[in-house]
Amino acid sequence: MNDTSPHPSEHALHRKLQRVVGKTLAEFQMIEQGDAILIGLSGGKDSLALVDLLGERLLRAQGRFTLHAVHIAEQGIGYEARTDYLAGQCQRYGIPFHIVTIQAELDRHTDRSPCFLCAWNRRKALFAQARHLGCTKIALGHHLDDIVATTLLNLTFNGRFDTMPARLDMRKFKMSIIRPLAHIPETWLKEWAEFRRYSLPAKRCPHEHSSKRQHIKDVTTHLEQLTPDYRSSIWRALVSQHRLLQQPDTDKETASLA
């Protein structure tokens, strides 16, 4: 008989991930009674982990909240996810899975990264689908390294100390963006993806290794060699400047979408 029980290391990582996600959900009051939450499911390891971690909580929630998962299929950019696989991952937790197809647009601002317009179009489609499904929160799979990289990007290229907040309450309409993986470093998610044997996208973004974000990742590699605690230092600075929880009294939501 084959032993299908989790490896002890997988079990320990699983408990660690759920403990940290629970801490993040509580710290930023991300899930409340009666919430209908849309998960942005790109098909990468981070959004797949988000489905796993929130899906497990859904099974124990006794109707406290509901989940939908939405994949935005943007034609004309060279990215292609395995949608049958994504649907199967959602089905394990009883999460309805939706596909929204949009067409990539040409950006009239030639000085901007192609990633900007792609992210903007996907986010607009997610908001439209959230309103259609009656969801008032959108959960995204950004992790601690994404938040740190965004901080460094804004400092380096935009001259401001800002980032993607763990929770962003919109001012223009009743909608919040939440990032339950905000405290989790990417290395944990890579290890989890290996344990779970995720089937990743059939075609990846052609710009993923040439963007400014990738260049900043190269910088963070050197930062980690200088001090492995650099993520915590930047996180503490963001907390002290109230950059991780944004309420609807500012106009920062537009800048935070890209």
C-alpha positions in Angstrom: 0.0 0.0 0.0 1.3 3.5 -1.0 1.6 6.0 1.8 -0.2 9.2 0.7 0.1 11.1 3.9 1.9 14.4 3.8 5.7 14.5 4.3 6.4 15.9 7.8 8.1 19.0 6.2 5.0 19.6 4.1 2.8 19.3 7.2 5.0 21.8 9.1 5.0 24.3 6.2 1.3 24.0 5.8 0.7 24.8 9.5 3.1 27.7 9.3 1.4 29.1 6.2 -2.0 28.9 7.7 -0.8 30.4 11.0 0.7 33.4 9.3 -2.3 33.8 7.0 -4.6 33.8 10.1 -2.4 36.5 11.7 -2.7 38.6 8.6 -6.4 38.2 8.2 -6.9 39.2 11.8 -4.4 42.1 11.8 -6.0 43.8 8.8 -9.6 42.6 9.4 -9.7 41.1 5.9 -12.6 38.7 6.3 -15.8 39.6 8.1 -19.2 38.0 8.6 -21.2 37.8 5.3 -18.3 38.7 3.0 -18.4 37.6 -0.6 -14.8 37.5 -1.8 -13.4 37.1 -5.3 -10.0 35.5 -5.6 -7.9 36.7 -8.6 -6.6 33.4 -9.9 -3.9 34.0 -12.5 -2.7 30.4 -12.4 0.7 31.1 -10.9 2.0 29.5 -7.7 0.9 32.5 -5.5 -2.7 32.6 -6.5 -3.0 28.8 -6.4 -1.6 28.9 -2.8 -4.2 31.5 -2.0 -7.0 29.2 -3.3 -5.6 26.4 -1.1 -5.2 28.5 2.1 -8.5 30.4 1.8 -10.4 27.3 0.5 -9.4 25.3 3.6 -10.8 28.1 5.7 -14.0 28.2 3.7 -14.6 24.5 4.5 -14.5 25.3 8.2 -16.3 28.7 8.0 -19.8 27.4 8.4 -21.1 30.0 5.9 -19.4 32.9 7.5 -18.1 34.0 4.1 -18.2 32.9 0.4 -15.5 32.7 -2.3 -15.5 33.0 -6.0 -12.3 32.5 -8.2 -11.9 34.4 -11.4 -9.3 33.9 -14.1 -8.8 36.8 -16.5 -7.7 35.4 -19.9 -6.1 38.3 -21.7 -5.6 37.5 -25.4 -2.7 38.8 -27.3 0.0 38.9 -24.6 1.4 35.3 -24.9 0.2 34.1 -21.4 -1.9 31.0 -21.2 -3.0 29.2 -18.1 -4.3 25.7 -17.8 -7.9 26.6 -17.0 -9.2 23.0 -16.6 -6.6 22.5 -13.9 -7.6 25.8 -12.2 -11.2 24.7 -12.2 -10.3 21.4 -10.6 -8.3 23.1 -7.9 -11.3 25.3 -7.0 -13.7 22.4 -7.1 -11.8 20.7 -4.3 -13.1 23.4 -2.0 -16.5 24.1 -3.6 -15.3 27.4 -5.0 -17.2 28.6 -8.2 -14.6 29.2 -11.0 -15.2 31.8 -13.6 -13.2 32.8 -16.8 -13.4 36.3 -18.2 -11.8 36.8 -21.6 -10.5 40.3 -22.5 -8.4 41.6 -25.4 -5.0 43.2 -24.9 -4.8 46.8 -25.8 -2.0 48.9 -27.2 -0.7 51.5 -24.8 -0.5 55.0 -26.2 2.0 55.9 -23.6 5.1 54.4 -25.1 7.3 55.3 -22.1 5.4 53.0 -19.8 6.1 49.3 -19.2 3.9 46.9 -21.1 3.1 45.4 -17.6 1.3 48.5 -16.5 -1.5 48.4 -19.1 -1.8 44.6 -18.8 -2.2 44.8 -15.0 -4.6 47.7 -15.3 -6.8 45.9 -17.8 -6.9 42.7 -15.6 -7.7 44.7 -12.5 -10.6 46.5 -14.3 -12.0 43.2 -15.4 -11.7 41.8 -11.9 -13.6 44.7 -10.4 -16.3 44.4 -13.1 -16.7 40.7 -12.4 -16.7 41.3 -8.6 -19.6 43.7 -9.0 -21.4 41.2 -11.3 -21.0 38.4 -8.7 -22.0 40.6 -5.7 -18.5 40.5 -4.2 -17.2 43.4 -2.1 -13.7 42.2 -1.6 -11.0 41.0 -4.0 -8.2 38.8 -2.7 -4.9 38.9 -4.6 -1.9 36.6 -4.2 0.8 39.2 -3.6 3.3 38.1 -0.9 5.9 39.8 1.3 8.5 40.0 -1.5 6.0 41.6 -3.8 5.3 44.3 -1.2 9.0 44.9 -0.5 9.8 45.1 -4.3 6.9 47.5 -4.9 8.3 49.7 -2.1 11.7 49.8 -3.7 10.2 50.4 -7.2 8.3 53.4 -5.9 11.3 54.8 -4.1 13.7 54.2 -7.1 11.5 55.2 -10.0 8.7 57.4 -8.6 10.4 59.1 -5.7 7.8 58.2 -3.1 7.6 55.9 -0.1 4.5 53.7 -0.9 3.6 50.1 -1.7 0.7 47.8 -2.4 -1.2 47.8 0.9 -2.2 44.6 2.7 -5.8 46.0 2.7 -7.0 48.9 0.5 -10.6 50.2 1.0 -11.8 52.0 -2.1 -13.2 55.4 -1.9 -15.2 55.6 -5.2 -17.3 52.4 -4.6 -17.8 49.8 -1.9 -14.9 47.4 -2.7 -11.7 46.4 -0.9 -8.5 44.7 -2.1 -7.0 42.3 0.4 -3.7 40.5 0.3 -3.8 37.5 2.7 -0.3 36.4 1.8 1.2 39.8 2.7 3.3 38.4 5.6 4.6 35.3 3.7 8.0 35.3 1.9 8.1 33.9 -1.6 10.5 31.1 -0.6 7.8 29.5 1.5 5.4 29.6 -1.5 7.9 28.1 -3.8 8.4 25.3 -1.4 4.7 24.8 -1.0 4.2 24.8 -4.8 6.8 21.9 -5.0 5.0 19.9 -2.3 1.6 20.5 -4.0 3.0 19.8 -7.5 1.1 22.7 -9.0 0.6 22.7 -12.8 1.8 26.1 -13.8 0.9 28.2 -16.9 1.3 26.6 -20.3 2.8 29.9 -21.6 4.4 32.5 -19.4 4.5 36.3 -19.8 7.2 37.2 -22.4 8.1 40.3 -20.3 8.6 38.6 -16.9 12.4 38.6 -17.1 12.8 42.1 -18.5 10.6 44.3 -16.4 11.6 46.8 -13.8 10.2 44.5 -11.1 12.6 41.8 -12.2 15.5 44.2 -12.0 14.4 45.1 -8.5 14.4 41.4 -7.6 18.0 41.3 -8.6 18.7 44.2 -6.2 16.9 42.3 -3.4 19.2 39.4 -3.9 22.1 41.6 -3.0 20.2 43.1 -0.1 19.6 39.6 1.4 23.3 39.0 1.2 23.9 42.2 3.2 21.2 41.4 5.8 18.6 38.6 5.6 16.3 40.7 7.8 15.8 43.4 5.2 12.2 42.4 4.5 11.3 42.9 8.1 13.0 46.2 8.2 11.1 47.5 5.2 7.8 46.1 6.6 8.3 47.9 9.9 9.0 51.1 8.1 5.8 50.7 6.1 3.8 50.0 9.3 5.3 53.1 11.0 4.2 55.2 8.0 0.7 53.6 7.8 1.3 52.4 4.3 -0.2 48.9 4.7 -3.7 49.8 5.6 -5.3 52.5 3.4 -8.8 53.8 4.2 -11.0 55.7 1.7 -9.7 59.1 2.6 -7.0 59.2 -0.1 -6.7 59.0 -3.8 -3.9 56.4 -3.7 -6.1 53.5 -4.9 -5.4 54.3 -8.6 -1.6 54.2 -8.1 -1.9 51.0 -6.1 -3.7 49.1 -8.8 -0.8 48.7 -11.2 
